[in-house]
Amino acid sequence: MSVTHEDAICLRHWEYSETSQVVSLLTRRVGLVRALAKGSRRPKTPFSGGVELLTRGTAGLIIKPDVDLSLLTEWDLVETFSRLRTRLVPYHVASYLAELTQLALRDRDPHPALFDGLVASLRALCTDEGGAAEGSGRWSVLASFQWGLLEETGYRPHLEDAPDLDVVGFSPERGEFVASDSVLNGEIWKVRRETLGVLRALEEGARVEVSPALERGARLLGWYLRVVLGREPHTFPLVFGEAAPSGPGART
């Protein structure tokens, strides 16, 4: 059995036995991989640093095409993102990004750009700006990563035909912007022109200026992802607070 070595981030882990655990890893070349880490919970673990949530390492994996659960044979710790563990707000944001990734991707479907985006986001959350309880840093991280996830999975909002109005409507079921008084079936969320401008900047890969619209844009993408995923991530309220059942409404 050959071992492949992959750059990986631990998104989740579960207890498997007194000495082992099952881990969910996002790898750069293979994508999402679930693997059994035998002996990872022993006092003298064969995995350097253990396999902890929201850490990056080089994973030695035995992956069989016809078996869902791979085998983790090695874990060489590379990056701990240690500041996430000392500040609650960035930890909550990082946990939300990890859960989104877990929910949105199919197993062994590689998305290297999304892997790079997650690494960049975790690093940004460890900075003074990105980890601040208040301020634009975390909203910039949230907006950028959520947009990248939607783009990678084929669900990004369609901006091409958005009406040129001060307030437009957004149909989360269709992923399209329409007139705010549209009679389309389904829910229509009201979105301000400035918020739409944030999404256009994200689409173009341009720097998003610090403004209230940045937070509104991040929130809009979060609400939209709830519709795309068909469920609310457990970490959603920790990041966005309690959302109105009818969606973001005029607040975006």
Wavefront OBJ file of the C-alpha trace (Angstrom):
o trace
v 0.000 0.000 0.000
v 1.505 3.326 -1.053
v 1.427 6.411 1.138
v 0.668 9.803 -0.392
v 1.832 12.942 1.421
v -0.585 15.850 1.354
v -0.662 19.424 2.635
v -3.738 19.309 4.886
v -5.877 21.235 7.386
v -7.817 19.431 10.103
v -11.461 20.499 9.853
v -12.956 18.090 12.361
v -12.125 15.049 14.470
v -14.098 12.414 16.340
v -13.142 9.893 19.027
v -12.931 6.394 17.516
v -11.551 4.443 20.452
v -9.518 5.064 23.580
v -6.395 5.467 21.479
v -7.593 6.508 18.005
v -9.700 9.121 16.255
v -11.298 9.776 12.892
v -10.279 13.048 11.271
v -11.685 15.092 8.420
v -8.883 16.774 6.480
v -8.996 19.294 3.662
v -6.013 18.450 1.469
v -4.759 20.630 -1.331
v -4.460 17.980 -4.040
v -7.093 15.392 -3.092
v -9.766 17.522 -1.434
v -11.796 16.429 1.576
v -10.509 13.177 3.099
v -11.869 11.298 6.112
v -9.227 9.116 7.707
v -8.626 6.854 10.698
v -5.679 7.985 12.825
v -4.673 4.915 14.807
v -2.918 5.701 18.076
v -3.374 9.472 17.772
v -4.834 9.715 21.318
v -2.054 7.842 23.054
v 0.208 9.761 25.492
v 3.130 9.089 23.168
v 1.396 9.639 19.874
v 3.122 8.787 16.593
v 1.768 12.035 15.153
v 3.846 15.151 15.824
v 1.811 17.599 17.875
v -1.289 15.383 17.657
v -4.038 15.998 15.111
v -5.841 19.058 16.440
v -8.702 21.065 14.993
v -7.678 24.018 12.818
v -4.053 23.011 12.414
v -2.120 22.485 9.194
v 0.284 19.653 8.613
v 1.743 17.205 6.119
v -0.484 14.135 6.207
v 0.671 10.674 5.199
v -2.423 8.964 3.806
v -3.290 5.563 2.419
v -6.275 6.217 0.159
v -8.154 3.333 -1.426
v -10.592 4.248 -4.216
v -13.220 1.732 -3.079
v -13.044 2.514 0.659
v -14.623 5.642 2.167
v -12.344 5.830 5.211
v -8.660 6.370 4.468
v -5.790 5.652 6.865
v -3.670 8.433 8.355
v -0.192 7.035 8.899
v 1.747 10.279 9.536
v 1.077 13.847 10.619
v 3.922 16.347 10.567
v 2.644 19.557 12.173
v 3.429 22.637 10.074
v 1.232 25.487 11.333
v -0.896 25.802 14.485
v -2.593 29.213 14.009
v -2.072 29.492 17.767
v -3.635 32.946 18.194
v -7.014 31.471 17.288
v -6.955 29.643 20.611
v -6.476 32.779 22.677
v -9.251 34.954 21.206
v -12.888 33.877 21.023
v -14.128 35.904 18.036
v -11.508 34.713 15.523
v -11.864 31.150 16.833
v -15.597 31.263 16.161
v -15.015 32.629 12.651
v -12.374 29.989 11.924
v -14.687 27.238 13.194
v -17.445 28.548 10.927
v -15.148 28.510 7.885
v -14.114 24.937 8.679
v -17.735 23.828 9.058
v -18.742 25.538 5.808
v -15.975 23.706 3.981
v -17.011 20.407 5.536
v -20.651 20.882 4.513
v -20.099 22.277 1.024
v -17.559 19.862 -0.468
v -17.849 16.266 -1.601
v -15.185 13.812 -0.482
v -12.052 13.636 -2.635
v -13.085 16.535 -4.867
v -9.989 18.776 -5.005
v -10.276 22.560 -4.780
v -6.700 23.874 -4.400
v -7.817 27.510 -4.614
v -10.222 26.965 -1.728
v -7.483 25.261 0.301
v -5.214 28.260 -0.266
v -8.081 30.581 0.649
v -8.676 28.773 3.928
v -4.981 28.936 4.855
v -4.935 32.674 4.039
v -8.119 33.229 6.060
v -6.787 31.432 9.143
v -3.588 33.455 8.958
v -5.543 36.701 8.587
v -7.638 35.842 11.652
v -4.393 35.538 13.637
v -3.456 39.157 12.894
v -4.447 42.081 15.094
v -6.882 43.376 12.456
v -8.450 40.049 11.513
v -8.797 38.886 15.098
v -10.299 42.033 16.564
v -13.679 41.637 18.241
v -14.772 44.806 16.481
v -13.695 46.251 13.162
v -13.540 45.257 9.527
v -10.889 42.539 9.602
v -13.110 39.570 10.335
v -15.805 40.785 7.927
v -13.235 40.995 5.150
v -12.151 37.412 5.894
v -15.745 36.201 5.984
v -16.765 37.974 2.780
v -13.730 36.789 0.811
v -13.850 33.161 1.933
v -17.603 32.774 1.525
v -17.434 34.255 -1.975
v -14.571 31.924 -2.868
v -16.497 28.914 -1.568
v -19.584 29.844 -3.598
v -17.464 30.375 -6.697
v -15.601 27.069 -6.300
v -18.823 25.103 -5.831
v -20.717 26.830 -8.652
v -23.233 28.767 -6.562
v -21.918 32.315 -6.667
v -24.641 34.972 -7.052
v -25.191 36.162 -10.622
v -24.339 39.870 -10.785
v -24.434 40.397 -14.551
v -28.080 41.420 -14.853
v -28.520 43.148 -11.501
v -30.767 46.233 -11.853
v -29.093 49.630 -11.523
v -31.162 50.782 -8.546
v -30.498 52.073 -5.044
v -32.207 48.989 -3.611
v -32.446 45.727 -5.521
v -33.933 42.356 -4.721
v -32.054 39.091 -4.330
v -33.668 35.719 -4.886
v -31.701 33.191 -2.792
v -33.449 30.282 -4.509
v -32.247 31.474 -7.929
v -29.041 33.227 -6.879
v -30.072 36.261 -8.951
v -30.597 39.978 -8.383
v -33.924 41.397 -9.513
v -36.074 44.470 -8.981
v -36.930 44.764 -5.284
v -40.668 44.586 -6.074
v -40.293 41.488 -8.239
v -43.229 39.081 -8.211
v -41.039 35.985 -8.604
v -42.146 33.015 -6.557
v -40.121 32.597 -3.405
v -38.468 34.962 -0.991
v -36.886 38.231 -2.156
v -34.301 39.960 0.023
v -33.719 43.699 -0.302
v -30.094 44.663 -0.949
v -28.564 48.135 -1.077
v -26.483 49.346 -4.019
v -23.387 49.644 -1.800
v -23.697 46.020 -0.681
v -23.965 44.913 -4.288
v -20.788 46.916 -4.931
v -18.960 44.802 -2.322
v -19.969 41.642 -4.185
v -18.773 43.140 -7.479
v -15.394 43.897 -5.888
v -15.159 40.309 -4.615
v -15.989 39.013 -8.086
v -13.232 41.140 -9.623
v -10.714 40.194 -6.938
v -10.379 43.845 -5.969
v -9.645 45.145 -2.498
v -12.874 45.737 -0.573
v -12.856 49.087 1.158
v -13.678 49.271 4.855
v -17.323 50.303 5.190
v -20.611 49.153 6.732
v -21.381 47.626 3.338
v -18.539 45.137 3.865
v -20.244 43.677 6.937
v -23.592 43.658 5.133
v -22.024 41.827 2.196
v -20.521 39.170 4.472
v -23.866 38.705 6.203
v -25.725 38.434 2.889
v -23.368 35.687 1.708
v -23.781 33.888 5.025
v -27.583 33.919 4.753
v -27.345 32.813 1.125
v -25.088 29.895 2.061
v -27.747 28.680 4.487
v -30.094 28.349 1.512
v -27.451 26.724 -0.703
v -26.535 24.175 1.972
v -30.151 23.536 2.943
v -29.309 23.958 6.600
v -27.804 26.400 9.072
v -24.255 25.575 10.186
v -24.018 25.038 13.953
v -21.444 27.839 14.147
v -23.584 30.347 12.218
v -25.119 32.066 15.308
v -21.671 32.406 16.893
v -20.556 34.542 13.942
v -23.690 36.347 12.788
v -25.958 36.260 15.832
v -29.603 35.329 15.637
v -30.951 35.874 12.134
v -34.543 36.770 11.318
v -36.449 33.774 9.878
v -37.269 35.802 6.769
v -33.617 36.479 5.932
v -31.558 39.660 5.992
v -34.285 41.862 4.536
v -33.533 45.580 4.228
v -30.547 45.285 6.569
v -28.222 44.325 3.696
l 1 2 3 4 5 6 7 8 9 10 11 12 13 14 15 16 17 18 19 20 21 22 23 24 25 26 27 28 29 30 31 32 33 34 35 36 37 38 39 40 41 42 43 44 45 46 47 48 49 50 51 52 53 54 55 56 57 58 59 60 61 62 63 64 65 66 67 68 69 70 71 72 73 74 75 76 77 78 79 80 81 82 83 84 85 86 87 88 89 90 91 92 93 94 95 96 97 98 99 100 101 102 103 104 105 106 107 108 109 110 111 112 113 114 115 116 117 118 119 120 121 122 123 124 125 126 127 128 129 130 131 132 133 134 135 136 137 138 139 140 141 142 143 144 145 146 147 148 149 150 151 152 153 154 155 156 157 158 159 160 161 162 163 164 165 166 167 168 169 170 171 172 173 174 175 176 177 178 179 180 181 182 183 184 185 186 187 188 189 190 191 192 193 194 195 196 197 198 199 200 201 202 203 204 205 206 207 208 209 210 211 212 213 214 215 216 217 218 219 220 221 222 223 224 225 226 227 228 229 230 231 232 233 234 235 236 237 238 239 240 241 242 243 244 245 246 247 248 249 250 251 252
